[in-house]
């Protein structure tokens, strides 16, 4: 079991930046795969980024080159640095964790409560 708490959301103008944080209740070194997801009103939840225990990352095409996922195992925290934000990035952002490597498709059983990001034009 792991509890996840996101923070860092807010309102920003297009072109701006935000950094989301996700604090885990246990050592993130022991969590093989962590990820960021988002859901906009009326849309399905989509994957944004994943980061494996070794630091390897994957990104959705829509955020490549703009978003950076990282983890600080000393602080048990996952981060999402979001740059060059666009109005279409507006969504509730969630972090998630699972006990298997990110390399294979699998469900995430552990989720945070989400943090809202709003980007105005």
Backbone bond lengths (Angstrom), bond angles and torsions (degrees), N, CA, C in turn:
res aa  C-N    CA-C-N  psi(-1)  N-CA   C-N-CA  omega(-1)  CA-C   N-CA-C  phi
1 X - - - 1.459 - - 1.513 110.08 -
2 X 1.323 115.91 142.20 1.457 120.85 175.08 1.518 108.31 -147.31
3 X 1.318 116.24 134.44 1.463 121.18 174.19 1.526 109.06 -98.58
4 X 1.332 115.45 141.03 1.453 121.59 -176.80 1.523 109.15 -126.15
5 X 1.324 116.83 134.77 1.465 121.34 -179.62 1.528 108.61 -131.29
6 X 1.338 115.47 116.33 1.454 120.74 179.56 1.534 110.60 -88.35
7 X 1.315 115.15 155.67 1.459 122.14 173.87 1.524 108.20 -157.11
8 X 1.330 115.25 168.48 1.460 120.04 174.97 1.502 115.54 102.95
9 X 1.329 117.34 -3.94 1.452 119.14 178.06 1.520 110.81 -70.33
10 X 1.318 115.70 171.14 1.457 120.62 179.04 1.509 111.31 166.85
11 X 1.317 115.02 -166.91 1.455 121.43 179.62 1.522 109.24 -108.50
12 X 1.319 116.03 137.04 1.454 121.02 -177.85 1.527 108.71 -148.81
13 X 1.308 116.08 154.04 1.464 119.71 176.88 1.530 110.05 -81.46
14 X 1.310 115.00 156.29 1.463 120.49 177.49 1.528 110.05 -54.43
15 X 1.321 114.95 138.24 1.454 120.84 -177.22 1.512 113.51 93.14
16 X 1.327 117.09 -12.50 1.446 121.73 -179.09 1.516 112.90 -81.89
17 X 1.325 114.85 -175.81 1.464 121.65 -177.46 1.522 110.96 -132.38
18 X 1.317 114.92 153.41 1.463 123.00 172.36 1.521 107.87 -144.27
19 X 1.323 116.46 152.33 1.455 120.18 171.98 1.520 108.76 -122.83
20 X 1.318 115.50 119.57 1.446 121.84 176.19 1.518 109.56 -90.83
21 X 1.324 115.19 146.25 1.451 121.40 175.71 1.518 109.58 -124.20
22 X 1.321 115.75 151.78 1.462 121.65 177.45 1.517 106.91 -137.79
23 X 1.331 115.85 108.79 1.454 120.82 -179.80 1.518 109.89 -89.57
24 X 1.312 116.25 129.75 1.461 122.12 -179.52 1.526 110.11 -102.41
25 X 1.333 115.22 150.06 1.466 120.76 -177.42 1.522 112.77 -82.85
26 X 1.315 116.85 -6.43 1.458 120.83 176.38 1.519 109.00 -137.13
27 X 1.307 116.14 171.38 1.451 120.69 -177.27 1.524 111.32 -58.88
28 X 1.328 116.10 123.58 1.463 119.47 178.45 1.522 111.37 -69.01
29 X 1.319 117.26 -17.86 1.469 119.57 176.23 1.519 110.12 -62.32
30 X 1.343 116.08 -28.66 1.453 120.66 -178.97 1.530 113.09 -87.16
31 X 1.317 116.89 -2.68 1.467 120.97 -178.51 1.524 108.45 -101.75
32 X 1.339 117.92 109.59 1.465 120.17 -173.98 1.528 114.55 -60.93
33 X 1.317 116.58 -40.68 1.459 118.21 -174.68 1.517 110.37 -137.14
34 X 1.318 115.84 131.73 1.460 121.58 174.42 1.527 108.25 -128.38
35 X 1.321 115.17 152.59 1.453 117.88 -176.48 1.512 113.07 -147.85
36 X 1.322 114.68 162.97 1.457 123.11 172.50 1.518 108.88 -115.48
37 X 1.310 115.81 135.52 1.445 123.14 177.93 1.528 108.33 -130.40
38 X 1.315 116.34 163.46 1.463 119.36 176.18 1.516 110.11 -145.78
39 X 1.331 114.39 155.05 1.458 120.02 177.71 1.518 108.63 -142.42
40 X 1.318 115.10 120.14 1.460 121.59 176.28 1.521 108.99 -92.43
41 X 1.323 117.73 155.55 1.476 120.34 179.72 1.523 111.35 -55.26
42 X 1.318 115.93 130.00 1.455 121.15 177.68 1.517 114.83 77.97
43 X 1.326 116.53 3.87 1.466 119.76 -179.19 1.523 110.35 -120.62
44 X 1.324 114.69 161.55 1.451 119.51 177.25 1.532 110.02 -76.76
45 X 1.315 114.57 155.08 1.454 119.80 174.84 1.527 109.66 -65.25
46 X 1.332 116.32 139.26 1.459 119.74 179.57 1.519 110.34 -130.40
47 X 1.309 115.22 149.99 1.451 120.34 176.36 1.517 110.63 -75.40
48 X 1.314 116.55 139.46 1.458 122.06 179.34 1.522 110.35 -107.78
49 X 1.321 115.64 -49.42 1.468 119.70 -177.99 1.515 109.44 -159.42
50 X 1.325 115.71 151.94 1.457 120.92 170.15 1.521 108.18 -128.87
51 X 1.328 114.81 154.05 1.456 119.41 176.55 1.521 108.54 -141.56
52 X 1.318 114.81 126.30 1.447 121.84 -177.60 1.529 109.48 -84.64
53 X 1.321 115.77 171.85 1.457 119.41 -177.47 1.526 111.35 -63.71
54 X 1.352 115.90 -28.66 1.463 118.56 179.90 1.518 112.57 -84.42
55 X 1.334 116.47 3.47 1.457 120.67 177.32 1.506 115.10 92.61
56 X 1.328 117.81 -4.52 1.458 119.43 178.98 1.522 109.83 -69.81
57 X 1.307 115.84 141.78 1.455 121.77 -172.67 1.516 112.39 -126.13
58 X 1.320 115.67 155.86 1.456 123.05 169.08 1.526 107.09 -132.90
59 X 1.321 115.73 150.87 1.465 121.19 -178.14 1.515 110.90 -135.25
60 X 1.325 115.45 148.93 1.457 119.82 169.58 1.526 108.08 -66.78
61 X 1.320 116.09 148.04 1.468 120.42 -179.11 1.531 111.41 -56.85
62 X 1.324 116.17 -34.26 1.463 120.49 -175.33 1.529 113.37 -68.01
63 X 1.341 117.66 -16.78 1.465 120.01 -177.17 1.525 112.72 -118.84
64 X 1.329 117.55 -4.37 1.470 120.40 -178.72 1.523 110.47 -57.69
65 X 1.318 114.94 134.70 1.454 120.50 179.46 1.518 113.43 85.29
66 X 1.337 117.54 -9.74 1.467 121.05 -179.65 1.527 112.32 -117.07
67 X 1.332 117.15 -36.16 1.459 122.24 -176.95 1.529 109.88 -107.23
68 X 1.323 115.59 145.99 1.466 121.25 176.73 1.523 109.16 -133.55
69 X 1.329 115.25 122.23 1.460 121.21 176.04 1.519 108.77 -96.03
70 X 1.328 115.39 140.99 1.463 119.71 177.63 1.515 108.23 -150.90
71 X 1.313 115.34 162.87 1.449 119.41 176.00 1.522 109.30 -135.04
72 X 1.320 115.48 142.46 1.460 122.15 176.13 1.519 106.87 -115.93
73 X 1.324 115.64 99.14 1.463 119.68 -175.26 1.523 112.04 -68.29
74 X 1.322 117.99 -23.46 1.464 120.35 177.56 1.528 111.22 -69.55
75 X 1.331 115.43 -27.41 1.471 120.60 -179.49 1.522 112.19 -106.42
76 X 1.336 116.39 1.66 1.478 120.82 -178.99 1.521 111.04 53.95
77 X 1.316 115.98 43.88 1.456 120.81 -173.64 1.522 111.16 -134.49
78 X 1.324 113.89 139.60 1.462 123.24 174.20 1.521 107.14 -105.40
79 X 1.334 116.46 142.99 1.458 120.71 -179.74 1.525 111.40 -125.65
80 X 1.327 115.24 155.38 1.455 121.03 169.61 1.520 107.32 -135.96
81 X 1.318 116.90 106.05 1.454 122.29 175.47 1.519 108.24 -85.17
82 X 1.315 116.14 119.84 1.461 121.43 -176.39 1.524 108.97 -114.85
83 X 1.311 116.90 116.69 1.460 123.29 -179.38 1.524 110.38 -116.68
84 X 1.315 115.75 162.67 1.475 121.66 178.29 1.523 110.68 48.87
85 X 1.295 115.60 48.74 1.465 120.58 -175.52 1.527 111.48 -64.36
86 X 1.327 113.87 145.32 1.465 122.36 -179.98 1.522 109.06 -120.53
87 X 1.337 116.87 156.65 1.474 118.63 177.54 1.531 112.77 -55.39
88 X 1.326 117.25 -32.32 1.460 119.53 -179.99 1.523 113.12 -72.50
89 X 1.324 118.17 -5.11 1.465 121.56 173.14 1.528 111.34 -82.53
90 X 1.326 117.32 -6.86 1.462 121.09 179.68 1.520 110.29 -61.15
91 X 1.341 116.57 124.39 1.459 121.34 -176.89 1.522 108.96 -178.23
92 X 1.326 114.82 169.98 1.457 121.22 166.08 1.530 106.55 -85.86
93 X 1.315 116.12 128.50 1.450 121.08 -178.64 1.529 109.94 -106.16
94 X 1.326 114.93 133.78 1.451 121.96 -178.38 1.516 110.60 -123.06
95 X 1.318 116.75 144.19 1.453 119.03 167.82 1.526 108.12 -103.78
96 X 1.318 115.22 155.87 1.447 121.64 -176.25 1.524 109.56 -146.67
97 X 1.323 115.05 160.34 1.464 120.03 -178.47 1.521 109.70 -144.51
98 X 1.328 114.42 153.30 1.451 119.08 175.17 1.515 110.02 -151.07
99 X 1.319 114.97 165.77 1.455 120.88 -173.81 1.508 115.38 -94.94
100 X 1.328 117.63 16.94 1.460 120.71 177.43 1.518 108.67 -131.16
101 X 1.327 115.64 158.46 1.452 121.19 -177.12 1.526 111.93 -57.92
102 X 1.335 115.24 152.65 1.462 120.25 178.07 1.536 112.20 -71.44
103 X 1.347 116.30 -13.06 1.474 119.16 -172.09 1.513 113.67 -65.12
104 X 1.356 116.23 -21.23 1.450 119.02 -177.10 1.517 110.09 -120.35
105 X 1.320 116.20 151.85 1.454 121.29 177.98 1.525 110.19 -66.32
106 X 1.314 115.53 128.98 1.451 119.76 177.18 1.511 108.20 -164.82
107 X 1.316 116.21 158.06 1.465 119.76 -179.88 1.520 111.26 -75.83
108 X 1.332 115.01 155.53 1.450 122.18 172.93 1.530 108.13 -100.79
109 X 1.331 118.35 114.82 1.458 119.36 -178.53 1.527 114.92 -84.26
110 X 1.332 117.58 -17.22 1.460 120.61 -175.02 1.527 110.18 -115.58
111 X 1.349 115.33 129.22 1.453 121.16 -175.08 1.524 110.94 -135.22
112 X 1.323 116.17 148.37 1.446 121.26 170.61 1.518 110.32 -85.16
113 X 1.322 116.01 -178.37 1.463 121.13 -176.08 1.533 111.74 -88.53
114 X 1.313 117.03 -12.84 1.460 121.09 176.10 1.517 113.22 98.18
115 X 1.326 114.79 155.25 1.467 121.82 174.73 1.530 107.22 -139.03
116 X 1.336 115.75 135.25 1.466 120.64 -173.31 1.519 111.23 -84.34
117 X 1.326 115.10 134.47 1.461 122.31 173.34 1.524 107.93 -120.65
118 X 1.317 116.07 125.31 1.462 121.52 179.38 1.524 109.00 -125.08
119 X 1.326 116.03 123.91 1.456 121.66 -178.68 1.527 107.95 -116.23
120 X 1.316 115.65 121.34 1.467 120.03 -179.22 1.528 110.22 -101.88
121 X 1.325 114.34 150.31 1.476 119.33 -177.70 1.517 111.52 -88.08
